[in-house]
Amino acid sequence: MTDTNGIPSHSICMVVEGGDANSIASTIAAKKTPGCGTYGNTSETIVDTYNVPHVIRFARPENVNVTVQITIHPLAGYTSLIGTSVINAVVSYINSLDIGQSVYLTRLFVPANLSNSADAATFEVTGIKIARDGGTPAASDVAIAFDEAALTTSTLVTITTA
């Protein structure tokens, strides 16, 4: 029987970002209990001290591109450079999320508003929409699975003034 993440019973799944695949598999093999299976999209064969080969699997996170549309109402003093700062703050926030951490729409308002900056007085964020993998942006959260990582770039974040 598998769990809700698709991991077979009596198995473990390590999601590992970066690092040498053989070193990761060797560490998993050394630490897991006998009889426990491993699961993931990457596999390495590790030979134990008795010269018996064991296939060790683990997962590399799948990157999920997140598109963001921010609508702002510009106020006195607003410039396109401030808009670039807003975009960079949102990109930085999304890219700092941990593997498996969903992108919650309401949490994007904090970096978008540049709450620690004097520039925040030059605009009002009136709306944010987000989408995963090129979907249609909507005013809803983007769910990220346990083996996925949310990522974005400044080209995927746009600002509309209204």
N, C-alpha and C positions, 0 to 999 in steps of 0.2 A: 504494500500500500504506500502511496506517496502522500506527502503533505501538501499544503495549499500552495507552496512554491514549486512543486514538481520534483522535490527531492525524495528519492526512494527511502523506504524505512530502513533503519539500522545503518544509515549513512550520514556523513557530514558534508557540508559544502562550504569551503572557504572562498571568499571573494577577495582577490588580491590585486591591487593596482601597483604596477611597476615591479622591479626585481627580476632576478634570474629564475627562469622556470624550473631548472633542475634544483637549485638551492631551495626554492619554495617547496617543491615536491619532497625533497629529502627531509626538510623540517617537519612537514606534515606526517610523513612516514615514521619519523622518530617519535612523534608525540601522540599519534592516534592509538587507540586501543586495538588489540588484535580482533579480527572479525568485523570491524567497522568498515563499511564501504566508503568510498569517496566519490564525489559527484562534481561535475563542472564541465566547462567548454574547452579546457586545456588538460592535456595528460602528459605525463612523463613516466618512464619505466625506471624504477629504483631497484637496485639489487641489494638484498639484505646481507647480513654477516654470514649467512649459510649459503650464499650464492643463488638465492631464489629471487627471480624477478617479480616485482609487484607494480601494477599500473596504478599510479596515484593521479587523481583528477582534482582540479580546482577551477574556479571560475575567474575569468578576467571580466571586469565590468564592461557592459555595453554602453557606449555613449549615446545619450538622448539629446538631440539638438532642441533647444527651447527658443521659440520665437516670442518676442515681447513687443506689444504696441502700447505706447504711453501717450495719453492725451493730456496736454497741459494748457492752462490759460496763462499766457504771458502777462506779467505786470511790469511796472516801470523798472528799467534797468536790465531786463532780460536780453541775453544775447545768444547766438548760436553756440558760443563757447560754453555757456552754462548748460545748454542742452547736451553737449558732448560730455560734460561732467556727470550729468544725470545718467546718460547711457553707460559710461564707464563704471559708475557706482552699481548699477543694476547688473552689469556683466560680472563685476567682481563678486557681488553677493551670490549670484547663481553658481558661479564656478567654485565658490568656497563650500558649497553644500557637500555633505558626505555621501558616499556610495549608499544608494537605497533611500536617500532622503528626498521626499516629494517637494515640488515647488508650490508653495502655498501663495495664492494670489495676494492676499492681504499683507503678507510679509514683504512684498516688493515695494509697498508704499514708503517704507522707512528709507531704504537706500535711494529711491527715486526722489524723495523730498529733501535729500541732503541735509538731514536734521542738524548736523554739526557745522553747517556752513552759512555764512551771511548771504550767499546766493539764493538760499531757500526763500527769501523774501521777495524774489523777483518773478515767481511763478506759483501757480497752484496746480497740483496734479488732480485732474478731474476724472480720470479713468485709466485702467490698465487691463489689457487682455493678453492672455498667453496661450501657447499651443505647443505640442510636442511634434517633432519630426515633420515640420512643414504643414501641419494641419491648420485649420481655420482658427485664428485666435478667438478666445471667448473669455468671459469673466468668470472663470472657474479654475480650480487647482489643476496642476499637471502631476498625475500619479507616476511615481518612479518605483520600479520593482526592486527587490532586495539585491539584484545583481546588475543594476543599471546606475549610471551616473549622469546627472543633469549638467549640460554644458551649453554655453552660448558664446557668441562673439558680438562685437559692435555692429557687424553687418546684419545681425538677426534682431537687433533692438532698434526700433524706430520711434520717433517723436512726431506727434501731430499737434499743431497748435489750434486751439479753438476759442 
